[in-house]
Amino acid sequence: MQIKGQQAEYLLLFQMLAETVDKGNLAQVRAVQNTKGDYHQTYMSDALQQERNVEHYEDELVACSEKLFESLALAQVSFPPTEALVSKIADVDAMLTRTSNMEPHESLEQKFAWAKNLDSSLQVGERSKIRLASIKKAVFLITDLLSA
């Protein structure tokens, strides 16, 4: 059951990281678009805060990954090494070491085009839902492991 809790934590942290990246990109583009007045400084300040938040979530993800790796090792020594168990542990291990594959990839131009869009601030939630579906797909390898 410890792995199930770690799965939920990992999923939440990865979702928060993805949303924070979107908010930071949006704030940076808004700062470039509004070079005069107080709005520029407000957007720059928000962009810097989002960068700090990204670093925080990345650190938390590393800590959560470490806990998951420890739980995988514990599962390996606690249960007989059946072919199914070994395969599922390998799948989770691979997912944890290739987290960059969990998010949809966008070019810099695509990110900039999205952030320049007038309703982009309203789309942050929608983009988060799309990212969450991708992240869930990867993280549910842990659920598959638990069924072994």
C-alpha positions in Angstrom: 0.0 0.0 0.0 3.0 2.3 0.5 3.6 2.2 -3.3 -0.1 3.3 -3.9 0.4 6.4 -1.8 3.7 7.1 -3.5 1.9 6.8 -6.9 -0.7 9.4 -5.9 2.0 11.7 -4.6 4.1 11.3 -7.8 1.1 11.9 -10.0 0.1 15.1 -8.1 3.6 16.5 -8.1 4.1 15.9 -11.8 0.7 17.5 -12.5 1.6 20.5 -10.4 5.0 20.8 -12.1 3.4 20.8 -15.6 0.9 23.4 -14.6 3.6 25.6 -13.0 5.7 25.4 -16.2 2.6 26.6 -18.2 2.0 29.5 -15.8 5.6 30.5 -16.0 5.7 30.4 -19.8 2.5 32.5 -19.9 3.9 35.1 -17.5 7.1 35.4 -19.4 5.3 36.0 -22.7 2.9 38.5 -21.0 6.0 40.4 -19.6 7.5 40.6 -23.1 4.1 41.8 -24.5 3.7 44.5 -21.8 7.1 46.3 -21.7 5.7 49.5 -20.3 4.1 50.2 -16.9 3.5 48.1 -13.8 2.2 45.1 -15.7 5.7 44.3 -17.0 7.1 44.2 -13.5 4.1 42.2 -12.2 4.4 39.6 -15.0 8.2 39.4 -14.5 7.7 38.9 -10.8 5.1 36.2 -11.5 7.5 34.4 -14.0 10.3 34.4 -11.4 8.0 33.0 -8.7 6.9 30.2 -11.1 10.5 29.4 -11.8 11.1 29.0 -8.1 7.9 26.8 -7.9 9.2 24.6 -10.8 12.5 24.1 -8.9 10.5 23.2 -5.8 8.3 20.6 -7.6 11.4 19.1 -9.3 13.0 18.6 -6.0 9.9 17.1 -4.6 9.6 14.7 -7.6 13.2 13.6 -7.1 12.5 12.8 -3.4 9.3 11.0 -4.4 11.2 9.0 -7.1 13.7 8.0 -4.5 11.0 6.6 -2.3 9.4 4.7 -5.2 12.8 3.2 -6.1 13.2 2.1 -2.5 9.7 0.5 -2.5 10.6 -1.3 -5.8 13.7 -2.7 -4.2 11.8 -3.8 -1.2 9.2 -5.5 -3.4 12.0 -7.3 -5.3 13.4 -8.8 -2.1 10.1 -9.4 -0.4 8.4 -11.5 -3.1 9.4 -14.4 -5.3 10.8 -13.2 -8.6 8.1 -14.3 -11.0 8.4 -13.2 -14.6 5.4 -10.9 -14.3 6.7 -9.2 -11.2 10.2 -8.7 -12.7 8.7 -7.3 -15.9 6.3 -4.9 -14.1 9.1 -3.6 -11.8 11.2 -3.0 -14.8 8.4 -1.0 -16.5 8.0 1.2 -13.4 11.7 1.6 -13.1 11.9 2.7 -16.8 9.0 5.1 -16.3 10.7 6.7 -13.4 14.0 7.2 -15.3 12.3 8.6 -18.4 9.9 11.2 -16.9 10.5 13.6 -19.8 8.5 11.2 -22.0 5.5 11.7 -19.8 4.5 15.1 -21.1 3.4 16.1 -24.5 6.3 17.8 -26.2 6.0 21.3 -27.7 8.5 23.4 -29.6 9.4 26.8 -28.4 7.3 28.3 -31.2 4.3 26.3 -30.2 4.6 27.4 -26.5 5.1 31.0 -27.6 2.1 30.9 -30.0 -0.1 29.4 -27.2 1.0 31.9 -24.6 0.4 34.9 -27.0 -3.2 33.7 -27.5 -5.6 36.1 -25.8 -7.4 33.4 -23.9 -4.3 31.4 -23.0 -4.7 32.2 -19.3 -8.1 30.4 -19.5 -6.5 27.5 -21.3 -4.0 26.6 -18.5 -6.6 24.4 -16.9 -7.4 22.7 -20.2 -3.7 22.1 -20.9 -3.4 20.7 -17.5 -6.1 18.1 -18.2 -4.4 17.1 -21.4 -1.0 16.7 -19.6 -2.7 14.8 -16.7 -4.0 12.2 -19.1 -0.5 11.6 -20.5 1.0 11.5 -17.0 -1.7 9.2 -15.7 -1.0 6.8 -18.5 2.7 6.5 -17.5 2.1 6.5 -13.7 -0.5 3.7 -13.9 2.3 1.3 -14.6 2.5 1.4 -10.8 -1.1 0.3 -10.5 -0.3 -2.5 -12.9 2.6 -3.5 -10.6 0.3 -3.6 -7.6 -1.9 -6.1 -9.4 0.9 -8.6 -9.8 
